[in-house]
Amino acid sequence: MDILQDLQARGLVQQTTDEAGLTKHLEENQVTLYCGFDPTADSLHIGHLLPVTLLKRFQLAGHRPIALIGGGTGMIGDPSGRNEERSLNTTETVHYFANSLRNQLATMLNFDEGDNAAVARNNHDWLSNLTFIEFLRDVGKHFTVNYMLAKDAVASRIEHGISYTEFSYMLMQSYDYMKLYEEEGCSLQIGGSDQWGNITAGMEYIRRTREDGEGADVFGLTVPLITKADGTKFGKTAGGAIWLDPEKTSPYEFYQFWYNTDDRDVIKFINYFTFLSREEIDEIEKATEADPGARVAQKRLAEEMTTFVHGKEALDQAIKISEALFSGDVKQLTKNEIEQGFKDVPTYAAEKSDIGLIDLLVAAKISPSKRQAREDISNGAIYVNGDRNQNLDHIVTGADRLEDTFTIIRRGRKKYFLVHFQ
């Protein structure tokens, strides 16, 4: 199965500009392709993973991916998929974001070796050198306003209004494609389905401006918009976006996001995001149908994605935290693992001194009163660092502090609290 057939089998192809031509082009050439990532934050988020894994798939198939960091376009703002203008960041902020994204992409794409090593480019390198007159003469001249208004990214904004700045974004992205075609021999641009108009505009610009334009083999391919069976937006949780930066979203949280995938979505997401073979996926699907409660598919999805983004060591740590929380055996956790696993539980800051368990339960609002605290302890509802404690006279001392910093208290079966001694 060739790369395009594999993508189609996985449901990853939304649109192609010339399927037969692209198939032939990929079969006969080592193709250089690119995808753009505008630096609107200092980290990619889970919504970027589909195009990143798509670049990786092409690289594994022997082709040469370019990760184009939008240091120039990121200062303008892409109107695609939005009803309002983006906030503009300072030049220094955009440069900082751009460097952060480049470093992050290097952990997922192979930039180091081989004749198909990935390349990172920054469109600020050429867009910042264009004068306004050059831009209008060399780029704007080739696009009619009617042509631009017909594109969804622009048309969808007409009712709400669109600035000339964001209106010009399509031209800048078109210029990007031409520069990469010219300097890198890039002949395929990929992106989300909302980028279709920008991609086809870039192809049109190449054909109009290059001497070999009419015969230029340039193509576009988009991936579908990810939808969830329950109707909620993919990649969003109650805590906000799922970031690829472990400082923003810990590997444990990242693992749990995938592990909690809806049964109705999990096989689709395995197809979309993982590099497992069709045969492996079929086996996982059969195992899931035979015993949905075992969550075989969710576990494998979480393992594959956490390893891809954060590495094997981070995966092992995420699994360790998950198993500790499930079993209640939390004494084995390190300080870092406790901070990851209990990030979202109620936390009480206490002075590093001895305190009676009853007093601590009330102070930390684990129990509403001393009377209730006594009942909770007597009834066996209170666990200190995973161990049931029914001693009404128990004093929480240094021996109860994990890493001399934390005491983990559980009330009932699942209600965790973290006491942070400072």
N, C-alpha and C positions, 0 to 999 in steps of 0.2 A: 504494500500500500504506500503510495507516494504521500508527500506532506499535505497536499491539498485534499486528497481523498481522506486522509486521517482527520483533518480539521473538519471536513464535512460530516464524517461519521460521528464526530464528537458534538456536532451542532454548533460549531464555532464560526461558521461563515454566514454572515448576514447578507453581505453584498460583495460582488466582485465586478470589476469593470469589463473583463473579458475572460471568462472562465477557461475557454479552450486555449486562448492565447497564453494565459498565465500558466496553465498546466504544462504546455509545451516549453515555455520560457524556463520554468523551474526544472523540468526534466533535462534540458540541454545546457543549463548554465549554473554556475555558482552565483546565486543572485544576492545582490546587496539590497537590503531593505531597511526601512527606518520607521520609528514611531516617536512622536514628540511627547515631552512631559514638561508642562509649564510649571515653574517653581512658585506655586502659590502658598507653600508652607515649607518648613524645613524637613518634612518627611513625606514620602509617598503613603497612601492609605490603601485599604484593601480594594477599593474601586479601581486602582491602577494595576492590580495583579493580573487581570486577564490579558491586557496588551503585553505586560512583562513576560508572562509565561508563553505568549505567542511568539515573541522574539526568541525566547529560549528554544521553542520547538523548531523554529527555522534554523537556529544555530546547531542543534543536535542533528538536524537533517543535512548539515554540511554547508548551509548558507551563511551569509555574513551580516549580522545585525548592527544597526546604528541606533544608539539611544540619543536622540536629539533633545538636549536640555534647552528649554525656551528662555534663556537669559534675556533675549530681546522681546519676544512675544509676551513673556511673562510680565513685562512692564506695561503692556497694553490691555490685555484681558480678552479672553475668548468668549464670545457671546453664546456659543453653542450650549444648548441645554439649560439656559438660564432666562429668567424673566426680568432681571434687573442688572444694572451695571456692576461690575466687580470693583472692589476697592483697590486703588493703586498703591503699591508699596514703593518705598524709596529704592534708589539704585543699589545702595549698600545692602539693603535687606534682600533684594532679588538675587544679588550675587552670592550672598551667604546661603540662601535657599538653594540656588543652583549647584553650589559645591556640595551641599548636603545630599541632594538627590543623586549626583554623580557617584558619590561614595557608596550610597545605598544600592544603586543599580549594580555596582561592581561586585557586590556580594552574591548576586543572583545570575549575572551574565558573565561569561568567561572573557575578560578583557586582556588576558595575559599571553596566551600562546596559540599556535596553530594558524593556518592560513585563513581561518574563518573567525579569528578572535573578534569579539565585539569592539566597536568603536564608540566613544563618547564625543559628541560635538555639541557646541553651544552656539545658537543662532545669533547671539549678541556679537559674535566675531564678525559677522558680515552685515547684520542689520544696523549696527551702531555706526558703520562707515558710510551708509547711504545718506546723501543729502535729500532734503525734501523735494527738490526739483528733480533729482535723479529718480526718486521713487515714483513721482507722478509720470515722468516721461518713459521710464523703462519698465514700470510695472503697471501703473494705473491706466496707461494708454491701451492696454490689451484687454481691459475688462469694461463692459458697459454696465451702467447702473441697473438696467433691466435684467442682465444676466445675474448680477449679485442679489437682486431682490427676489429672484426665483429660487434661491437656495434656502433651505429650511432654517438654517442657523440665523439668517437675516430676516426672512419672512415671519418667523415666529415672534420676532421682537418688534415688528412695526407697530402693533397695537399699543404696546407698553412704551415704545420709544427706544431708540438706539443712538448712541453718540457716534460721531464721525470716527472717533478713535476705535471703537469696537467694530464699526462697519468696515474699517480698513484691515481688520485681522485676517480676513480671507486672503487678501493680497499678500500679506506678510508670510502666511503659511505657504502660499503658492511659490513665493520667492525662495523659501526654504527648500522646497522640493527641487526647484531648478538648480540651486547651488549644490545640493547633495548629488544630483544627477551629474552635474558638471565636474565636481571635485572628487566624488567618491564612486562614480559609476552606479549610483543608486537608482533602481528601476521599479521598486515596489514600496508604496507607503501603506502602512496599516494603522488602524485606530478603531475607536468605538463607532457605533452606527451614527452618532451625532456628528461625526467628522466627515461624513460622505461628501457633503458639498465642498468642503475645503480641499479634500483629496482630489476630487475630479477637477476642481478649479486649478490645482497645481499641475495636473496632467495637461490641461488645456494650455496653460502658460508655457510649459516646456515645448509643446508642439508649435506654438506661435512664435517663439523667440529663438529656437535653436535651428541651425542650418539643417540638421538631420531630423528636425521636428516631426515632419509628416511620417517618417519611418521610425520614430523613436519608440522602442518597446518599453513603455512605462505603464504601470498598473496600480490599481488600488484594491484594498480588501478591508472590510470592516467586520468586527465581531458584534454579536447581538447585545442589546441592553439586557442586563441580568435582572430577572424578575423572580420573586419568591412566591411560593404557593399560597402563603397566607396573606399576600397583598402588601406586606411591609417592604420597605426599601432595603435592598441588599447592602450589607456593610455598616448599617447603623444599629446601635444598641441604646439602651437606656443611658449608658455612660457616654454616648457620643460615638464618634468615628473610631474604627479599628485601624490603628496606624501600624506601619511596618517598622517603625523605630521602637526598639524594646524599652526605651525610656518613657515613651508615651503610652504604649500598650505592651504590657509585659508578655513574655513568651507563654506564660501560664494562661493569661487572659486570651491571647491569640489562639492557643490550643483549644480552650473552652469554647471560643466562638465557633470553631469548626465542629467540635464534638457535639454541640447543641443544634446542629443543622436538622431541620425538619425532615422526617422520613420521606416526604414527597419530593424533596429537593436533592437529597444526598447523592444519588447516582448521577444526576445531571451535573452536580458540582464536581464530582470525581472526574467525569468526562471533561469538563471545562478546565479544571485547574491542575490536575495531577498529570504526571508523565507515565502513569501505569498503562500497560498494554491493553488492547481490547479484550484479550483472553483473561487477564487478571481482573478486569472490571466485571466481566461476565460472571466469574466465580464469586466475586464479592456480592454481586446482585442476587445470585442464587442463594448464598448464605444468608443474606438479609431477608429475603422472602421466606426462607425456612424458619428463621428465628429473629424477628424484628427487635425483640427485647434485648438481644445481645449487642446491638448497635455496632456490628462489625464494620459497616460502611462508614459510619461517623468516626469511629476510632481510626480507621485507615486514612480517611480524609484529613483528620486532625494531625496525624503523624506525618503524612506526606507534606502538608503545607507548612507545618512548623519547622520541619527539617529544611525545606527549600528556602524559607525566609530567614530563619534564625540559626540553623545548624543542628547537628545531632546532639550536642551537649545540652543545648537549650531545650530540645525535645525531651531528653531524659529527665531534666529538672522539672519540666511541666508535668510529665507523667508521675513523677515522684510526689509532687504537690497534690495532684488529683487523687492519687491512691491514698495519701495520708488523710485528706479531708473525707474521703469516702469511708475509710476504716476507723477514723478517729485517732489513729496513732500519729500524733503530730510532734512527738518529742524528737523524732529523727530529723526534723526540718532545720535548715540553717536560717540565719537572720534574713538573708536575701530571699529565701524561699517563703518565709513567713510574711515578709512584706509584700511579695507577689500574691500569695494565696489568700491573704486577708486584707487586701487593699480596700475592698468595698464593704467590709463588715463594720459594725459600730465599734469605735475605738475610744478608749478612755485613757487619758494621760495621768499618770500618778507619780508621786515622788518615790524614789528608790528607797523604800523603808518597809519594815514589816507592817502588815495590816491584817486584821481579822477577816476571814472569808465572808462572813455576814456583812460586815461593814463595806467590804469591797463590792459585793453584789449590789448593795443599795447605792453606793457612790457612783458606780459605773452604770446605774440604771438598768441593770440586768434583772433585778427584782425590784418591784415598786416600794417595798417596805421591808423592815426587819422581820416582821411576822411572816410575810410571804417568802423572804429569803430562807427563814428557818424551815418552812414547809417544803420549799424546793430542795433544800439539802436533805432533809429527812426522807423525802419521797424518792430520792435517788435521781433527781432531774439535773443535778449540777456535776459537770465534769471539768476537772482542772488538768490542762495539758493532756487530754484524752482519757484520764482516769476518773472514774466515778468517785466523788467525795461526799460521804454522808456524816462527816465529823463536824458537828455544830461549833466546836471549839477550835477548828483548824485556823492556824495563822499562816498567811501567805508570806513566805520568806524568800531569801535568795535562792533556795533550793527549788522553788517553784518558777523561777525566772529562766526561760529558755534564752541562751546566749546572753544571760544576765540582763535582758532587756524586755522580753515579752512573756506574758502569761496568757494562754489561750483558754477561755472559758466557754463551755458549751452548755446551753440550757435546753433540755429536751433532746430530741433526735438530731435537729439540724441547725438550731439557732446559735450561731457563733458570735463571740465577742472577743475583742483583743484589748488587753491591758498593756499599755506601753509605759514602762517604768523609765523615768528620766532623771 
